[in-house]
Amino acid sequence: MSVLDDLKAIHHRDSGDALGIAQKQHLQLQHDYSDVDVSMIDFSAVRNIVVAGMGGSALAASFLSSWPKPTVPLEVWRSYDAPNYADSNTLFIASSYSGNTEETLSALDAAESRGCQIVVVTSGGQLKQRAEAAGYPCFTLPTGYQPRMAMLFNYTALIHLLEPSELIGSGKLAELRAVSDWLGQQSERLSPTVPTSDNLAKQIALDVAGSSVVIYAGPELSPAAYKWKISFNENAKNIAWYNQFPEFNHNEFLGWTSHPEKKPYKVIDLRSSIEHERVQKRFVISEKLLSGQRPAPIIVEVQGDNELQQLLWSVVMGDFVSLYVALLNGLDPTPVDMIEKLKKELTAS
């Protein structure tokens, strides 16, 4: 029997219950932020949105560009400063789950000096302290999670923030909450109690275990492909990369054509009916032209009737796949010890 069907072995290795969190993460879409007062934000003056965050704390913001697509430019900022264009017409969202991410705190300094309209998303730490001292709207996330595992808490907070404005259109928060039950049903099909023979996530995990993974998607599902990459890195401690079509065809496409023919990778295509028809065609033609020159792609036909459902389904699938790969690697998915060591050394230097 595979370890993936051995519930006792799973429980032993998954001491932080990462699989349980993944199975219940649809409930994060129901989290209530109605106590956060955003009346101080002048949404009518907002000309651009900047979300400063790193790693899992920046994930949710990248999904905004696919759904619900704000009407003003949005940039996810992953650095110590702030964009040169940031000013009083910028809605600047400082996002750090721990509240102690040094890049985000530094970017907040820059945003304050430029007079940006500021909102904070965090579970505590220095960022929450600064928000309380300055009177910034603060969306406080539940504690006790790894940042990557609290992404839907963060996503819900961002939609709640933008809901009163004309930047995303009305009714988006209700749409997000309405998908929760459906997403929960989809998660049940991927849970540890569902045997490998009926569990697509377990099947993919067995296929890719032991290899470096490359994930491809079109522009609409590119944030989900990035989430897969992060989940492989942090859950499975497995190297992974991602890219998107059609950009792939203008450079990386050729990289697969060189030697050696047997490459130590597994390719995963997130294929979706919501992508531009030319993008969908590029996936098919690229697979044909690269046949024999790269591993045949594992084609994941993304489920869902609309963009929001497909984005969230992809998140759940990627989480389960990466968690099952972690178990196959003999690892506990939750700890990120090397990242913690890095932070300690940076603090000491």
C-alpha positions in Angstrom: 0.0 0.0 0.0 1.3 3.5 -0.9 2.0 5.8 2.0 -0.6 8.1 0.4 -3.3 5.6 1.3 -1.9 4.8 4.8 -3.8 7.2 7.1 -1.6 6.2 10.1 1.6 7.0 8.2 0.1 10.3 6.9 -0.9 11.4 10.4 2.6 10.6 11.7 4.4 12.6 9.0 1.9 15.5 8.8 2.3 16.6 12.4 1.1 20.1 11.6 -2.1 18.8 9.9 -1.3 20.7 6.7 -3.7 18.3 4.9 -6.4 19.2 7.3 -5.8 22.9 6.7 -5.9 22.4 2.9 -9.2 20.5 3.1 -10.8 23.2 5.2 -9.3 26.3 3.5 -12.6 27.0 1.6 -13.9 28.1 5.0 -11.4 31.0 4.9 -13.6 32.6 2.3 -16.3 33.1 4.9 -14.1 34.9 7.4 -15.7 38.1 8.7 -13.8 41.4 8.4 -16.8 43.7 8.9 -15.2 45.3 12.0 -12.5 46.9 9.8 -13.3 50.6 9.1 -12.0 51.6 5.7 -13.9 55.0 5.6 -10.7 56.9 5.9 -9.6 55.6 2.4 -10.6 58.0 -0.4 -11.3 55.4 -3.1 -12.3 58.1 -5.5 -8.8 59.4 -5.5 -7.1 56.0 -6.1 -5.3 55.8 -9.4 -3.3 52.7 -8.7 -2.9 49.9 -6.2 0.4 48.6 -4.8 0.5 45.5 -2.6 3.8 45.1 -0.8 4.5 41.6 0.4 6.8 38.6 0.1 6.2 34.9 -0.4 2.9 33.6 0.8 1.9 37.1 2.0 2.0 38.4 -1.6 0.1 35.4 -3.2 -3.5 36.7 -2.7 -2.6 40.1 -4.3 -1.4 38.4 -7.5 -4.8 36.7 -7.8 -6.6 40.1 -8.0 -5.3 40.6 -11.5 -7.2 37.6 -12.7 -10.3 38.1 -10.5 -11.9 40.5 -9.9 -9.6 42.6 -12.2 -9.4 46.1 -10.6 -10.2 49.0 -12.9 -6.9 50.7 -12.0 -3.3 49.4 -12.4 -2.2 47.0 -9.7 1.3 46.0 -8.8 2.6 43.4 -6.4 5.7 44.9 -4.9 8.4 42.5 -3.6 11.2 44.8 -2.4 12.4 47.1 0.3 11.3 50.4 -1.3 8.1 51.5 -3.0 7.5 52.3 -6.7 8.6 55.7 -7.9 5.1 56.5 -9.0 3.6 55.9 -5.5 1.9 59.0 -4.1 -1.4 60.2 -2.5 -3.3 58.6 -5.3 -1.8 55.2 -4.5 -3.7 52.7 -2.3 -0.7 51.0 -0.6 -1.4 47.7 1.1 1.3 46.4 3.3 0.8 42.6 3.6 2.9 40.4 6.0 1.3 37.5 7.7 3.9 37.6 10.6 3.9 41.3 10.6 7.7 41.3 10.8 8.8 40.9 7.2 11.7 43.3 6.8 11.1 44.1 3.2 7.5 45.0 3.8 8.2 47.1 6.8 10.8 49.0 4.8 8.4 49.5 1.9 5.9 50.8 4.4 8.4 53.5 5.4 8.7 54.6 1.8 4.9 54.6 1.3 4.5 56.8 4.4 7.1 59.2 3.1 5.3 59.6 -0.2 1.9 60.2 1.3 0.2 57.0 0.1 -3.2 55.9 1.4 -2.2 52.9 3.6 -4.0 49.7 4.6 -2.4 46.8 6.5 -3.1 43.1 6.2 -1.3 41.0 8.9 -1.8 38.6 11.9 0.2 40.7 14.3 3.9 41.7 14.8 5.4 45.1 14.1 3.1 45.8 11.2 0.0 45.5 13.4 1.6 47.7 16.0 2.4 50.4 13.4 -1.1 50.2 11.9 -2.6 50.7 15.4 -0.3 53.6 16.2 -1.0 55.4 12.9 -4.7 54.6 12.7 -4.4 52.6 9.4 -7.2 50.2 8.5 -5.9 46.8 9.6 -7.2 43.5 8.4 -6.1 41.1 11.2 -5.7 37.5 9.9 -6.2 34.5 12.2 -3.0 33.3 13.7 -1.5 29.8 13.7 -0.9 29.3 10.0 2.0 29.4 7.6 1.5 32.4 5.3 1.0 30.2 2.2 -1.7 28.3 4.1 -3.6 31.5 5.0 -3.8 32.8 1.4 -7.6 32.7 1.2 -7.9 34.6 4.5 -5.8 37.2 2.8 -7.7 37.1 -0.5 -11.0 37.6 1.3 -9.5 40.6 3.2 -8.5 42.2 0.0 -11.9 41.7 -1.6 -13.5 43.1 1.5 -11.3 46.1 1.4 -12.1 46.9 -2.2 -15.8 46.0 -2.1 -17.0 49.6 -1.1 -15.1 51.1 -4.0 -15.8 51.2 -7.7 -12.4 49.6 -8.3 -13.7 46.1 -8.6 -17.5 46.4 -9.1 -20.2 45.6 -6.6 -21.1 42.2 -5.3 -17.7 40.6 -5.5 -17.5 39.7 -1.8 -20.8 37.9 -2.1 -19.5 36.0 -5.2 -16.4 35.0 -3.3 -18.3 33.7 -0.3 -20.8 31.9 -2.6 -18.1 29.7 -4.0 -17.0 28.3 -0.6 -19.4 25.3 -0.5 -18.5 24.3 -4.0 -14.8 24.5 -3.2 -15.3 22.4 -0.1 -16.9 19.7 -2.2 -14.0 19.7 -4.6 -11.6 19.5 -1.7 -13.3 16.4 -0.3 -12.4 14.5 -3.6 -8.7 15.1 -2.9 -8.6 14.3 0.8 -6.4 11.6 2.3 -9.4 9.3 2.8 -10.0 9.1 -0.9 -7.8 6.3 -2.3 -5.2 6.9 -5.0 -7.3 5.2 -7.6 -10.0 7.9 -7.3 -7.8 10.8 -6.2 -6.2 13.0 -8.9 -3.9 14.9 -6.5 -2.4 11.6 -5.3 -2.0 10.4 -8.8 -0.1 13.5 -9.9 2.1 13.4 -6.8 3.2 9.9 -7.5 4.0 10.8 -11.1 6.1 13.8 -10.2 7.8 12.6 -7.0 11.6 12.6 -7.3 11.7 15.2 -10.1 12.0 18.9 -10.5 8.7 20.3 -11.5 7.8 23.0 -14.1 4.3 24.3 -14.1 2.7 26.2 -17.0 -0.5 28.2 -17.3 -2.0 30.9 -19.4 -2.2 34.5 -18.2 -5.5 34.0 -16.4 -4.3 31.1 -14.3 -0.7 32.2 -14.0 -1.2 33.2 -10.3 -2.4 29.7 -9.6 0.7 28.3 -11.4 2.8 30.5 -9.1 1.0 29.2 -6.1 1.8 25.6 -7.3 5.5 26.6 -7.5 5.5 28.1 -4.0 3.6 25.0 -2.6 6.1 22.6 -4.1 9.0 24.7 -2.7 7.6 25.1 0.8 5.4 22.1 1.4 7.5 19.4 -0.4 10.9 21.2 -0.1 11.0 20.3 -3.8 12.5 22.6 -6.5 9.9 23.9 -9.0 9.5 26.7 -11.5 6.6 28.2 -13.4 6.0 30.2 -16.5 3.0 31.3 -18.6 1.9 31.2 -22.2 2.2 32.9 -24.6 5.5 34.3 -23.2 6.8 30.7 -23.0 6.8 30.4 -26.8 9.1 33.4 -27.2 12.1 32.0 -25.2 11.7 29.0 -22.9 10.1 27.0 -25.6 13.5 26.7 -27.3 15.3 25.8 -24.1 13.6 22.4 -24.1 15.0 21.5 -27.5 18.7 21.2 -26.4 20.4 18.1 -25.0 20.2 16.0 -23.0 17.1 14.5 -24.2 16.3 12.8 -20.9 15.8 15.8 -18.6 15.2 15.4 -14.9 11.9 17.3 -14.9 8.2 16.8 -14.8 6.0 19.2 -16.7 2.5 20.2 -15.5 0.1 22.1 -17.8 -2.8 23.9 -16.1 -5.1 24.1 -19.1 -8.3 26.1 -18.9 -11.3 27.0 -21.0 -11.2 30.6 -19.8 -7.9 31.4 -21.4 -7.8 33.1 -24.8 -8.5 30.7 -27.6 -5.0 31.4 -29.1 -3.4 30.5 -25.8 -5.3 27.3 -25.6 -4.1 26.5 -29.2 -0.5 27.3 -28.2 -0.5 24.6 -25.5 -1.6 21.9 -28.0 0.9 23.0 -30.8 3.8 23.3 -28.3 3.1 19.8 -26.9 3.3 18.4 -30.5 6.4 20.3 -31.5 8.3 19.4 -28.3 7.3 15.7 -28.3 10.4 13.6 -27.6 12.4 16.7 -26.5 10.9 17.2 -23.1 8.8 15.0 -20.7 5.3 14.7 -21.9 3.2 17.2 -19.9 0.8 16.1 -17.2 -2.3 17.9 -18.4 -4.5 19.2 -15.6 -7.9 20.2 -17.0 -8.9 22.9 -14.6 -12.4 22.5 -13.2 -15.0 25.2 -12.6 -17.7 27.1 -14.5 -16.0 30.5 -14.3 -12.7 32.2 -13.6 -13.1 32.4 -9.8 -14.0 28.8 -9.5 -11.1 27.7 -11.7 -8.6 29.9 -9.8 -9.6 28.5 -6.5 -9.9 24.9 -7.7 -6.3 25.2 -9.0 -5.1 26.5 -5.6 -6.7 23.5 -3.8 -5.4 21.0 -6.3 -1.8 22.4 -6.2 -1.8 22.4 -2.4 -2.9 18.7 -2.2 -0.4 17.6 -4.8 2.5 19.3 -3.1 1.5 18.0 0.3 1.3 14.5 -1.0 4.7 14.9 -2.6 6.0 16.0 0.8 4.8 12.8 2.3 6.4 10.8 -0.5 9.6 12.7 0.3 9.3 11.5 3.9 8.9 15.1 5.1 6.6 17.1 7.4 5.0 19.7 5.0 4.5 22.5 7.5 8.0 23.6 8.9 10.1 26.0 6.8 13.3 25.7 8.9 15.7 27.0 6.4 13.7 30.2 5.9 13.7 30.7 9.7 17.4 30.2 9.9 17.9 32.8 7.1 15.8 35.3 9.0 17.8 34.8 12.2 21.1 35.3 10.4 19.8 38.4 8.7 18.6 39.8 12.0 22.0 39.1 13.6 24.0 40.6 10.7 
